Amino acid sequence: MSEKHTPEPAWSPPSEADLSALSPLGRWLEENRAPLRASAWKKALRLLLAVLAGANFVLRPHEPHFGLDALPLFWPLFGLAAGVFMVFLVKRIIQPCFLKRPEDYYGDL
């Protein structure tokens, strides 16, 4: 018989006892992961991405080895396409064929 899944409680700030056991970096990360700050982190990461993409127009890291890698933004777009392809590969092919098991695969635990 399967048990009903209870949803996780909403995020709550960590207590002082929890924070005191962490390193300074861990404490800072724990304090700054609040959902209210999520939009600020997203804006900062998007700005960083825009700066790095803009730097790709100015900074040429190497001599091109074949025709397409001489184009600006080739490597970021290539990396994005490769990442999307890998997610598709894992989600649509590897997970259903090799990783997914029936619900009663392990029997009664």
N, C-alpha and C positions, 0 to 999 in steps of 0.2 A: 504494500500500500504506500503510495507516495505522500510525502508531507507537503503541505502548502508552503509556498515561498512567502516569507514576510519581507516587505520592502525595507531597505536600509533607512535608518533615521536621517533626517536632514542634517546638513553640516552644522556643527557647533564649534565655537572657538575652543582651542585646547586649554586645559586648566594649567595653572602655574606649576603643579607637580609634574605634569607631562612635559612641560617646557624645560624644567630644571634638569631633566635627565638627558637632554639633547646637547649636542655640540653647538657652538655659536652659529655655524652655517645652518645646521638643522633647525635651530630655533628661529632664525630669520626666515627660512623657507616655510616653516610651519605657520608663522605669523602672517606671511604674505600670500597664502594660498586661499584666502577667503573669497567666496564667490563675488563679493562686491568689487574686488580688485581684478576680476577676470577680464573685464573689458579693457582695463589699462594694460594688462599683460598682452592681450591680443593686439592692441594698437602698437605697443612697443615692438613686438615680434614682426608685425607687418611693416613697420618702419625699417627695421633691420633688414628684412627681405628686400625692400625697395632700394635701400642703400647698397646692398651687395649686388643686386641686379644692375643698378646704375654704375657701380664700379666695374662691372664686366665690360661696359662700353669703353672705359678709359684704360684700364689695366689689362694688358695682354700677357697672360701667364706663361705662354710657350709659343713656339712656332707651330703653325698648323701642320698636321701630318697628312690630312686629306682635305678635300674641298669644303665639306660642310663645317668642319670645326673652326674655320676661319670666320664664320658668321657670328655676330654678337648674339649672346643669349643661347648659343647652341648647347653648351654643356648644362646650364640650368634646365632647359627644356628637355634635353635628353634624360637627365636625372628624374625629372617629373614623370616623363613617359615610362621610364623603367620602373619607378615606384608604383605607378598606377597599374602597370602590367603585372608586377609581382603580387599586388593586392588581389587583382582579378584571378591570377593563377592560384593563389592559396585559397581564396574564398570560394571559387567556383569549381575547381578541379581537385586540389589536394585535400582540402578539408572534407568534402562529401565522399570522396573515394577511399581515402586512406585513414583519416582521423576520426570521423564520426562513427559512433557505435550506437546500437539500439539502447533504449532506455533501461532494459533489464540485462544488459551485457554482463555486469558483474554479479548478477543474482541478488539475493536478499542480503543486505549488509546489516 
